[in-house]
Amino acid sequence: MPSIGARCRELRIQEADVTWRIVYRVDQDAVIICEVFAKKARATPRPMIESCRRRLAAYHAIVARTR
């Protein structure tokens, strides 16, 4: 999902009457789960995209401090 960031992907899980989405990124040493939500519209809601971006930025800040 380039709208969120490099190497971000979306896993779709169909369950009865709900389609779940898991937005994640795989790094060399970690799998980062950015968001899990029930998708009701065709487009990913803007608040979900922004939430994922904030979480990845927070993750990058933590990783940068530990190196």
C-alpha positions, 0 to 999 in steps of 0.5 A, spaced: 500 500 500 504 505 497 499 510 500 501 508 507 509 507 506 514 502 502 513 495 503 506 496 506 501 490 504 494 489 506 491 482 508 484 481 506 480 476 510 472 474 508 468 472 514 461 471 513 458 478 512 464 482 514 471 483 510 477 484 515 483 488 513 490 487 516 495 492 514 502 490 515 509 491 513 515 486 513 522 488 515 528 484 516 527 483 523 520 484 524 513 484 522 509 491 524 501 490 524 499 497 523 491 496 523 486 491 523 479 493 521 472 491 518 472 494 511 465 496 509 467 501 503 471 500 497 476 505 499 480 505 505 478 510 510 483 516 510 483 515 518 486 508 517 491 510 513 493 516 517 493 511 523 498 507 520 502 512 518 503 515 525 504 508 528 510 507 522 513 513 524 512 511 532 516 505 530 521 508 526 523 513 532 523 507 537 528 503 532 532 509 531 533 510 538 535 503 539 541 503 534 
